[in-house]
């Protein structure tokens, strides 16, 4: 079966699953971390508003809160580092060359030299 777009493969999940701390022995069962990561990837790939995230990834507010927490505490950086390293190791990514597509970067008119208030 084909892997749905925007979702981690089993091999990719195996690379990052231990980044998350084990759930507390008491209290409510935490949301599935794989679903949360897949929800974050869906948002990042589509550019859609958080509220439009498909329900299959969980509640958008929970996914957003975890995205914010993981962005702040370095968890997302570690996930990205591991996934990039795996692609570098098999030669799918050239470690020396990184490009950014600037066509999606928005700037104020004044950043392009336009006069303010024009």
FILUM-262889 format. One line per field, with one value per residue: chain; x negated, y, z negated of N, C-alpha, C in turn. Coordinates in Angstrom, 3 decimals. Atoms other than C-alpha are relative to their C-alpha. Layout:
% residues N
chain: c(A, ...)
nX: c(X, ...)
nY: c(Y, ...)
nZ: c(Z, ...)
caX: c(X, ...)
caY: c(Y, ...)
caZ: c(Z, ...)
cX: c(X, ...)
cY: c(Y, ...)
cZ: c(Z, ...)
This chain:
% residues 118
chain: c(A, A, A, A, A, A, A, A, A, A, A, A, A, A, A, A, A, A, A, A, A, A, A, A, A, A, A, A, A, A, A, A, A, A, A, A, A, A, A, A, A, A, A, A, A, A, A, A, A, A, A, A, A, A, A, A, A, A, A, A, A, A, A, A, A, A, A, A, A, A, A, A, A, A, A, A, A, A, A, A, A, A, A, A, A, A, A, A, A, A, A, A, A, A, A, A, A, A, A, A, A, A, A, A, A, A, A, A, A, A, A, A, A, A, A, A, A, A)
nX: c(-0.846, 0.765, -0.036, -0.693, 0.867, 0.220, 0.126, 1.264, 0.053, 0.380, 1.444, 0.216, -0.491, 0.969, 1.148, -0.289, -0.995, 0.548, 0.211, -1.064, 0.094, -1.068, -1.161, -0.059, -0.709, -1.359, -0.613, -0.612, 0.885, 0.364, -0.343, 1.012, 1.019, 0.157, -1.084, 0.318, 1.063, -0.600, -0.825, 0.919, 0.521, -1.090, -0.112, 1.188, 0.014, -1.140, -0.163, -1.387, -0.178, -0.044, -1.382, -0.377, 0.722, -0.926, -0.216, 0.747, 1.238, -0.343, -0.573, 0.982, 0.547, 1.007, 1.146, 0.633, 0.686, 1.211, 0.907, 0.601, 0.876, 1.144, 0.805, 0.703, 0.943, 1.017, -0.425, -0.140, 1.350, 0.579, -0.701, 0.516, 1.399, 0.035, -0.538, 0.975, 1.201, -0.308, 0.021, 1.395, 0.712, -0.263, 0.339, -1.156, 0.176, 1.376, 0.213, 0.684, -0.835, -1.374, -0.648, -1.290, -0.844, -0.390, -1.254, -1.069, 0.313, -0.704, 0.668, -0.763, 0.380, 1.166, 1.196, 0.395, 0.387, -1.157, -0.111, -1.094, -1.162, -0.239)
nY: c(-1.189, -1.233, -0.808, -1.270, -1.177, -0.792, 0.825, 0.709, 1.443, 0.741, -0.179, -1.347, -0.026, 0.728, -0.882, -1.111, 0.307, -0.087, -1.407, -0.386, 0.697, 0.983, -0.595, 0.121, 1.238, -0.316, -1.082, 0.299, 0.536, -1.090, 0.201, 0.736, -0.946, 0.123, -0.779, -1.411, -0.361, 0.004, -1.200, -1.129, 0.075, -0.366, -1.465, -0.609, 0.264, -0.589, -1.417, -0.221, -0.426, 1.110, 0.461, 0.825, 1.270, 1.147, 0.558, 1.252, -0.281, -0.399, -1.338, -0.967, -0.784, 0.834, 0.094, -1.321, -0.188, 0.827, -0.629, -1.155, 0.515, 0.694, -1.001, -0.745, 0.811, 0.629, 1.318, -0.029, -0.071, 1.343, 0.816, -0.408, 0.430, 1.459, 0.334, -0.474, 0.848, 1.268, -0.231, -0.262, 1.282, 0.827, -0.772, -0.675, -1.436, -0.473, -0.729, -1.261, -0.936, -0.179, -1.093, -0.435, -0.559, -1.329, -0.460, 0.028, -0.939, -1.262, -1.163, -1.248, -0.759, -0.836, 0.839, 0.034, -1.366, -0.885, -1.029, 0.229, -0.850, -0.259)
nZ: c(0.000, -0.062, 1.210, -0.227, -0.057, 1.210, 1.195, 0.172, -0.244, 1.208, 0.208, 0.519, 1.379, 0.829, 0.248, 0.910, 1.038, 1.359, 0.357, 0.922, 1.284, 0.196, 0.669, 1.457, 0.369, 0.427, -0.762, -1.294, -1.042, -0.916, -1.400, -0.747, -0.458, -1.454, -0.595, 0.202, -0.942, -1.339, -0.089, -0.173, -1.372, -0.915, 0.060, -0.602, -1.443, -0.705, 0.309, 0.428, 1.396, 0.952, 0.165, -1.153, 0.040, 0.054, 1.331, 0.171, 0.724, 1.357, 0.139, -0.510, 1.105, 0.658, -0.909, 0.008, 1.287, -0.002, -0.966, 0.663, 1.060, -0.599, -0.695, 1.040, 0.794, -0.840, -0.477, -1.458, -0.562, 0.074, -0.999, -1.305, -0.096, -0.217, -1.324, -0.990, 0.065, -0.661, -1.444, -0.364, 0.080, -1.181, -1.188, -0.591, 0.248, -0.032, 1.243, -0.268, -0.745, 0.464, -0.712, 0.505, -1.037, 0.447, -0.596, 0.988, 1.067, -0.174, 0.574, -0.107, -1.181, 0.278, -0.083, -1.405, -0.378, -0.150, 1.038, 0.945, -0.204, -1.438)
caX: c(0.000, -1.210, -2.126, 0.269, -1.274, -2.639, -3.078, -6.146, -7.091, -7.672, -11.440, -11.293, -9.203, -11.718, -14.447, -12.639, -10.217, -12.611, -12.858, -9.634, -9.652, -7.685, -4.124, -3.545, -2.421, 0.687, 3.136, 4.744, 3.254, 1.258, 2.180, 0.307, -2.964, -3.182, 0.221, -0.919, -4.126, -2.152, 0.293, -2.582, -4.045, -0.638, -0.387, -3.962, -3.574, -0.142, -0.388, 3.206, 4.515, 4.236, 8.028, 8.165, 5.913, 7.672, 9.137, 7.178, 4.157, 6.020, 7.389, 5.751, 5.316, 3.408, 1.191, 0.542, -0.329, -2.781, -4.257, -4.868, -6.352, -8.582, -9.709, -10.699, -12.436, -14.447, -12.477, -11.622, -15.261, -16.311, -13.645, -14.810, -18.468, -17.798, -15.686, -18.210, -21.126, -19.384, -18.975, -22.576, -23.809, -22.163, -23.239, -19.759, -20.807, -24.028, -25.284, -27.195, -24.339, -21.112, -18.687, -15.723, -12.855, -12.447, -9.259, -7.221, -8.898, -6.748, -8.223, -6.713, -6.709, -9.269, -11.684, -11.702, -12.466, -8.922, -8.307, -6.219, -2.712, -2.931)
caY: c(0.000, 3.500, 5.726, 8.678, 12.014, 14.131, 11.155, 9.438, 5.993, 3.253, 3.598, 7.358, 6.901, 4.331, 6.992, 9.517, 7.652, 7.680, 11.508, 11.679, 10.915, 7.849, 8.615, 9.217, 6.054, 7.843, 10.262, 10.477, 8.504, 10.926, 11.472, 9.324, 11.133, 9.754, 11.234, 14.565, 14.610, 13.659, 16.491, 18.960, 17.743, 18.122, 21.741, 22.542, 20.913, 22.375, 25.799, 25.365, 27.000, 24.828, 24.656, 22.973, 20.065, 16.719, 15.109, 11.900, 13.639, 14.531, 17.786, 20.723, 22.627, 19.742, 19.345, 23.107, 23.168, 20.287, 21.939, 25.097, 23.164, 20.989, 23.994, 25.795, 22.862, 21.630, 18.426, 19.482, 20.373, 16.893, 15.245, 17.246, 16.471, 12.722, 12.631, 14.738, 12.608, 9.459, 10.970, 12.212, 8.738, 7.104, 9.877, 11.329, 14.730, 16.554, 17.760, 20.622, 22.211, 23.570, 25.754, 27.777, 28.580, 32.320, 32.499, 31.779, 34.377, 37.425, 40.837, 44.214, 46.594, 48.775, 45.795, 45.963, 49.687, 51.048, 54.248, 53.896, 55.203, 55.157)
caZ: c(0.000, 0.749, -2.154, -2.499, -1.599, -4.442, -6.765, -8.156, -6.900, -9.485, -8.962, -9.530, -12.668, -13.974, -13.660, -15.845, -18.152, -21.111, -21.040, -23.048, -26.770, -27.885, -29.036, -32.733, -34.552, -35.836, -34.324, -30.926, -28.038, -25.854, -22.238, -19.741, -19.055, -15.526, -14.708, -16.159, -14.089, -10.973, -11.723, -12.054, -8.772, -7.092, -8.254, -7.209, -3.785, -2.961, -4.589, -5.768, -8.951, -12.068, -12.352, -8.922, -9.937, -9.246, -12.373, -11.703, -13.289, -16.489, -17.830, -16.092, -19.363, -20.948, -17.885, -17.822, -21.542, -21.123, -18.005, -20.042, -22.980, -20.782, -18.767, -21.967, -23.708, -20.695, -20.043, -16.468, -15.816, -16.938, -14.745, -11.723, -12.463, -12.627, -9.472, -7.529, -8.728, -7.508, -4.036, -3.989, -5.002, -1.975, 0.401, 0.983, -0.394, 0.423, -2.941, -1.302, 0.649, -0.800, 1.116, -0.051, 2.259, 1.829, 3.873, 0.747, -1.452, -1.967, -2.594, -3.251, -0.274, -2.006, -2.061, 1.750, 1.708, 1.861, -0.101, -3.240, -2.839, 0.974)
cX: c(-0.881, 0.145, 0.751, -0.991, -0.066, -0.184, -1.327, 0.141, -0.365, -1.488, -0.315, 0.455, -0.984, -1.213, 0.271, 0.856, -0.547, -0.327, 0.998, -0.126, 1.130, 1.175, -0.067, 0.808, 1.438, 0.553, 0.563, -1.036, -0.349, 0.428, -1.172, -0.992, -0.218, 1.088, -0.293, -1.066, 0.555, 0.903, -0.849, -0.548, 1.066, 0.152, -1.174, -0.038, 1.101, 0.109, 1.404, 0.041, 0.106, 1.402, 0.463, -0.724, 0.997, 0.064, -0.780, -1.293, 0.258, 0.620, -1.049, -0.640, -1.098, -1.259, -0.758, -0.787, -1.291, -1.026, -0.745, -1.000, -1.262, -0.896, -0.859, -1.083, -1.033, 0.377, 0.113, -1.355, -0.655, 0.650, -0.554, -1.434, -0.089, 0.488, -0.953, -1.215, 0.240, -0.048, -1.409, -0.763, 0.207, -0.211, 1.166, -0.070, -1.484, -0.193, -0.596, 0.906, 1.418, 0.574, 1.334, 0.764, 0.545, 1.312, 1.138, -0.233, 0.689, -0.797, 0.906, -0.480, -1.254, -1.300, -0.507, -0.346, 1.168, 0.036, 1.171, 1.124, 0.320, 1.204)
cY: c(1.238, 0.771, 1.301, 1.161, 0.669, -0.845, -0.740, -1.470, -0.681, 0.178, 1.379, 0.100, -0.702, 0.865, 1.030, -0.363, 0.124, 1.436, 0.411, -0.762, -1.016, 0.653, -0.207, -1.246, 0.252, 1.122, -0.475, -0.525, 1.123, -0.311, -0.682, 0.983, -0.075, 0.783, 1.496, 0.456, 0.032, 1.217, 1.246, 0.012, 0.409, 1.515, 0.654, -0.201, 0.726, 1.506, 0.349, 0.539, -1.220, -0.570, -0.903, -1.344, -1.150, -0.622, -1.290, 0.201, 0.391, 1.381, 1.026, 0.799, -0.746, -0.088, 1.328, 0.222, -0.812, 0.539, 1.163, -0.446, -0.616, 0.957, 0.741, -0.840, -0.762, -1.373, -0.022, 0.083, -1.376, -0.933, 0.313, -0.481, -1.500, -0.376, 0.460, -0.909, -1.333, 0.153, 0.302, -1.328, -0.866, 0.774, 0.710, 1.511, 0.307, 0.905, 1.396, 1.052, 0.008, 1.203, 0.321, 0.624, 1.330, 0.480, 0.008, 0.984, 1.327, 1.104, 1.198, 0.768, 0.823, -0.803, -0.074, 1.402, 0.959, 0.987, -0.339, 0.965, 0.286, -0.756)
cZ: c(0.000, -1.302, 0.296, 0.016, -1.364, -1.255, -0.010, 0.372, -1.327, -0.302, -0.564, -1.450, -0.928, -0.346, -1.098, -1.209, -1.417, -0.423, -1.086, -1.306, -0.141, -0.729, -1.512, -0.367, -0.449, 0.868, 1.320, 0.992, 0.977, 1.431, 0.699, 0.621, 1.514, 0.727, -0.100, 0.994, 1.423, 0.203, 0.213, 1.428, 1.010, 0.056, 0.725, 1.513, 0.749, -0.196, -0.454, -1.426, -0.912, -0.119, 1.142, 0.043, -0.082, -1.400, -0.234, -0.787, -1.450, -0.008, 0.395, -1.132, -0.743, 0.850, 0.028, -1.290, -0.064, 0.989, -0.664, -1.067, 0.602, 0.773, -1.014, -0.680, 0.836, 0.546, 1.527, 0.684, 0.025, 1.023, 1.388, 0.198, 0.313, 1.399, 1.106, 0.037, 0.705, 1.512, 0.494, 0.060, 1.236, 1.298, 0.666, -0.170, 0.050, -1.210, 0.244, 0.633, -0.535, 0.709, -0.671, 1.146, -0.498, 0.571, -1.013, -1.138, 0.283, -0.678, 0.145, 1.227, -0.239, 0.068, 1.430, 0.508, 0.187, -1.159, -0.922, 0.278, 1.453, 0.474)
